[in-house]
Every structure is written in structure tokens, then in C-alpha cells.
């Protein structure tokens, strides 16, 4: 749309809202194309860099070559509670690290590891109190270390498989919890919940609400109604 307006020589006004608070402190930047100072906040600026070096514009990749935001967007989603619920945070972090690993580059593990550690640190800063976040990061780090002598394509595939396992394991745990818990719910029970413990907070089934879901599926109680 922007290019069409420019092609018609129509006036264009662009407003940029960038809130990168994931990595506080100075950031070393290479191949800077432009520095755009804020009109309302002249002490702040937007750095525009060459695409191939977009990694260095923040502690994480900002572009994957298709115009899609990658690691920083996953981190921002966790930090700003777009993704909420401990299991969901762990799953999101796992896949976020897969995306980051793909952007890191390097033909040898010695080149890959320091930058992957930066990605892990970026993810860890999002929610310092989220246990599942650090559990998932630790699993991904150990997965990478276990393949330190493997070719990079093999290592990247292993990280993707590990993230999928985190997802699958959480789904299995939720469903198992539901099967065990639904046996404790009497027929016709009324249940009032006070927490985000459903599918959106997990890998797709639910923890506490997973028990309710299993009970409904077994025919032991009517479908839940929101209040």
C-alpha cells in the first residue's frame, strides 16, 4: 500500500511505534543505514540497518527475510502477556528459540553458541518469575549442547524436534490430568473457576479446565457456560 501511494506521488505520513525494552543497555550495531531521531523524543532514535545484519539491531533477530518479526516478537508476546499461562509460555519460548537459532547462523558450534546464548538471555528477561520459561530455555540449551559436534542443519532440526516435544508432552500431561481428574467430579456438578487454566494457557487442552473438559466429554456434566 505504501509503495502504491508513493507511485502516485501522494503525500505519505508514516508513524513508527517501536518499543524494544527487551534488551536494556547499549547495543552494538553494524552497517547502519540511517538514524531517525524522534520528533517528540529527540533523545531517542530508530536505527535502520542493512537486512543481512538485522540481527545486530537488537538482542534477537528482527526479520527472517519475509518481513516477519521473529525472536523479539515472541519475547514481546510473553513479556506483555499476549501469551499467558505457564505451560503456554514454555511452549512459546521453545519455538521462539528455534526461530532464533535459525537466525543465528554460523557453520561451527563455536560461532553459533555465543549468539544462541544471547537469544536465550533475551527470552529469559521476558518473565523472570515464570518457571516454565526457564525450564524450556534450559531444555533447549541442553539440546543444543548435546549436538555440539553435529553439523548445523542437524542441530537446528534437533532444536525444532525438542520444541515439538515440549508442546506434545504438555498436551499429553494435560489430557492425562483430565482423565484422572474427571473421575472425581460427580454427575451434575457445578464448578466455578477463577483462573486462566484452559486451552489458551497451555498447549491446547487445559489444566484445571482440562479436567472439566474431560468430564464434559465423558458425559458426566453439562457443557460449561461462561458468566
CORVENNOR-V37376 format. One record per residue. N is the residue number from 1. RES is the residue in one small letter. SS is DSSP state (@ for helix, = for strand, . for the rest). OMEGA is omega in degrees with one decimal (* if undefined). Layout:
BEGIN
n=N res=RES ss=SS omega=OMEGA
n=N res=RES ss=SS omega=OMEGA
END
This chain:
BEGIN
n=1 res=x ss=. omega=-179.6
n=2 res=x ss=@ omega=-179.2
n=3 res=x ss=@ omega=178.7
n=4 res=x ss=@ omega=178.3
n=5 res=x ss=@ omega=179.2
n=6 res=x ss=@ omega=179.5
n=7 res=x ss=@ omega=178.3
n=8 res=x ss=. omega=-179.1
n=9 res=x ss=. omega=176.2
n=10 res=x ss=. omega=179.0
n=11 res=x ss=. omega=-177.1
n=12 res=x ss=. omega=175.3
n=13 res=x ss=. omega=-176.4
n=14 res=x ss=. omega=176.1
n=15 res=x ss=. omega=-177.5
n=16 res=x ss=. omega=178.2
n=17 res=x ss=. omega=-178.7
n=18 res=x ss=. omega=-179.9
n=19 res=x ss=. omega=179.1
n=20 res=x ss=. omega=178.4
n=21 res=x ss=. omega=-177.5
n=22 res=x ss=. omega=-176.0
n=23 res=x ss=. omega=179.8
n=24 res=x ss=. omega=177.3
n=25 res=x ss=. omega=-178.4
n=26 res=x ss=. omega=179.1
n=27 res=x ss=. omega=179.4
n=28 res=x ss=. omega=-174.6
n=29 res=x ss=. omega=-179.9
n=30 res=x ss=. omega=175.3
n=31 res=x ss=. omega=177.9
n=32 res=x ss== omega=179.8
n=33 res=x ss== omega=-178.0
n=34 res=x ss== omega=172.2
n=35 res=x ss== omega=-177.7
n=36 res=x ss== omega=179.8
n=37 res=x ss== omega=-179.6
n=38 res=x ss=. omega=179.0
n=39 res=x ss=. omega=179.4
n=40 res=x ss=. omega=179.6
n=41 res=x ss=. omega=-174.8
n=42 res=x ss=. omega=178.4
n=43 res=x ss=. omega=178.5
n=44 res=x ss=. omega=-179.4
n=45 res=x ss== omega=173.3
n=46 res=x ss== omega=177.7
n=47 res=x ss== omega=177.5
n=48 res=x ss== omega=-176.6
n=49 res=x ss== omega=175.7
n=50 res=x ss=. omega=-173.8
n=51 res=x ss=@ omega=-175.3
n=52 res=x ss=@ omega=179.8
n=53 res=x ss=@ omega=-175.7
n=54 res=x ss=@ omega=176.7
n=55 res=x ss=@ omega=-171.3
n=56 res=x ss=@ omega=177.8
n=57 res=x ss=@ omega=178.0
n=58 res=x ss=. omega=179.0
n=59 res=x ss=. omega=-177.6
n=60 res=x ss=. omega=-179.8
n=61 res=x ss=. omega=176.9
n=62 res=x ss=. omega=-178.2
n=63 res=x ss=. omega=-179.7
n=64 res=x ss=. omega=177.8
n=65 res=x ss=. omega=179.5
n=66 res=x ss=. omega=-176.8
n=67 res=x ss=. omega=-179.7
n=68 res=x ss=. omega=175.9
n=69 res=x ss=. omega=-169.9
n=70 res=x ss=. omega=-169.6
n=71 res=x ss=@ omega=-177.5
n=72 res=x ss=@ omega=178.8
n=73 res=x ss=@ omega=176.2
n=74 res=x ss=@ omega=179.4
n=75 res=x ss=@ omega=-179.8
n=76 res=x ss=@ omega=179.3
n=77 res=x ss=@ omega=178.0
n=78 res=x ss=@ omega=-175.6
n=79 res=x ss=@ omega=-176.4
n=80 res=x ss=. omega=174.2
n=81 res=x ss=. omega=166.8
n=82 res=x ss=. omega=169.3
n=83 res=x ss=. omega=179.4
n=84 res=x ss=. omega=-173.0
n=85 res=x ss=. omega=-173.4
n=86 res=x ss=@ omega=-179.5
n=87 res=x ss=@ omega=-179.5
n=88 res=x ss=@ omega=178.4
n=89 res=x ss=@ omega=178.9
n=90 res=x ss=@ omega=179.5
n=91 res=x ss=@ omega=-179.7
n=92 res=x ss=@ omega=179.4
n=93 res=x ss=@ omega=179.4
n=94 res=x ss=@ omega=-179.8
n=95 res=x ss=@ omega=175.0
n=96 res=x ss=@ omega=178.4
n=97 res=x ss=@ omega=174.5
n=98 res=x ss=@ omega=178.6
n=99 res=x ss=@ omega=178.4
n=100 res=x ss=@ omega=-179.9
n=101 res=x ss=@ omega=179.1
n=102 res=x ss=@ omega=-178.3
n=103 res=x ss=@ omega=-174.5
n=104 res=x ss=@ omega=-178.7
n=105 res=x ss=. omega=-177.3
n=106 res=x ss=. omega=180.0
n=107 res=x ss=. omega=-179.2
n=108 res=x ss=. omega=-178.1
n=109 res=x ss=@ omega=-179.0
n=110 res=x ss=@ omega=176.5
n=111 res=x ss=@ omega=-176.4
n=112 res=x ss=@ omega=-167.4
n=113 res=x ss=@ omega=-178.7
n=114 res=x ss=@ omega=-179.2
n=115 res=x ss=@ omega=174.7
n=116 res=x ss=@ omega=175.8
n=117 res=x ss=@ omega=176.0
n=118 res=x ss=@ omega=178.4
n=119 res=x ss=@ omega=178.9
n=120 res=x ss=@ omega=179.6
n=121 res=x ss=@ omega=176.8
n=122 res=x ss=@ omega=-179.4
n=123 res=x ss=@ omega=-177.0
n=124 res=x ss=@ omega=-178.3
n=125 res=x ss=. omega=-173.3
n=126 res=x ss=. omega=-177.8
n=127 res=x ss=. omega=-173.3
n=128 res=x ss=. omega=-177.2
n=129 res=x ss=. omega=-176.1
n=130 res=x ss=. omega=-176.5
n=131 res=x ss=@ omega=-178.8
n=132 res=x ss=@ omega=178.4
n=133 res=x ss=@ omega=-177.4
n=134 res=x ss=@ omega=176.1
n=135 res=x ss=@ omega=-179.8
n=136 res=x ss=@ omega=178.7
n=137 res=x ss=@ omega=180.0
n=138 res=x ss=@ omega=177.5
n=139 res=x ss=@ omega=-179.1
n=140 res=x ss=@ omega=178.1
n=141 res=x ss=@ omega=179.8
n=142 res=x ss=@ omega=176.7
n=143 res=x ss=@ omega=179.1
n=144 res=x ss=@ omega=-179.6
n=145 res=x ss=@ omega=-179.5
n=146 res=x ss=@ omega=179.2
n=147 res=x ss=. omega=-174.5
n=148 res=x ss=. omega=179.2
n=149 res=x ss=. omega=-177.9
n=150 res=x ss=. omega=173.5
n=151 res=x ss=. omega=-175.8
n=152 res=x ss=@ omega=177.9
n=153 res=x ss=@ omega=179.0
n=154 res=x ss=@ omega=179.1
n=155 res=x ss=@ omega=-179.1
n=156 res=x ss=@ omega=177.1
n=157 res=x ss=@ omega=179.4
n=158 res=x ss=@ omega=178.1
n=159 res=x ss=@ omega=177.7
n=160 res=x ss=@ omega=179.1
n=161 res=x ss=@ omega=179.5
n=162 res=x ss=@ omega=177.2
n=163 res=x ss=@ omega=177.6
n=164 res=x ss=@ omega=177.7
n=165 res=x ss=@ omega=176.9
n=166 res=x ss=@ omega=178.5
n=167 res=x ss=@ omega=-176.7
n=168 res=x ss=@ omega=-178.9
n=169 res=x ss=@ omega=179.3
n=170 res=x ss=@ omega=178.2
n=171 res=x ss=@ omega=179.1
n=172 res=x ss=@ omega=178.9
n=173 res=x ss=@ omega=179.4
n=174 res=x ss=@ omega=-178.2
n=175 res=x ss=@ omega=176.7
n=176 res=x ss=@ omega=176.1
n=177 res=x ss=@ omega=179.3
n=178 res=x ss=@ omega=-179.4
n=179 res=x ss=@ omega=179.5
n=180 res=x ss=@ omega=-174.9
n=181 res=x ss=@ omega=-175.7
n=182 res=x ss=@ omega=177.3
n=183 res=x ss=. omega=-179.2
n=184 res=x ss=. omega=-178.6
n=185 res=x ss=. omega=-180.0
n=186 res=x ss=. omega=177.4
n=187 res=x ss=. omega=178.2
n=188 res=x ss=. omega=-177.6
n=189 res=x ss=. omega=172.1
n=190 res=x ss=. omega=-174.9
n=191 res=x ss=. omega=176.3
n=192 res=x ss=. omega=-179.3
n=193 res=x ss=. omega=-175.4
n=194 res=x ss=. omega=-174.7
n=195 res=x ss=. omega=174.6
n=196 res=x ss=. omega=-176.1
n=197 res=x ss=. omega=179.7
n=198 res=x ss=. omega=-174.4
n=199 res=x ss=@ omega=-176.5
n=200 res=x ss=@ omega=-179.9
n=201 res=x ss=@ omega=-175.1
n=202 res=x ss=. omega=179.1
n=203 res=x ss=. omega=175.7
n=204 res=x ss=. omega=-179.5
n=205 res=x ss=. omega=179.6
n=206 res=x ss=. omega=177.3
n=207 res=x ss=. omega=178.0
n=208 res=x ss=@ omega=178.0
n=209 res=x ss=@ omega=173.8
n=210 res=x ss=@ omega=176.2
n=211 res=x ss=@ omega=177.4
n=212 res=x ss=@ omega=179.8
n=213 res=x ss=@ omega=179.1
n=214 res=x ss=@ omega=179.2
n=215 res=x ss=@ omega=177.8
n=216 res=x ss=@ omega=-179.1
n=217 res=x ss=@ omega=179.9
n=218 res=x ss=. omega=179.7
n=219 res=x ss=. omega=-176.9
n=220 res=x ss=. omega=179.0
n=221 res=x ss=. omega=-178.7
n=222 res=x ss=. omega=178.4
n=223 res=x ss=. omega=-178.8
n=224 res=x ss=. omega=177.8
n=225 res=x ss=. omega=178.5
n=226 res=x ss=. omega=176.6
n=227 res=x ss=. omega=*
END
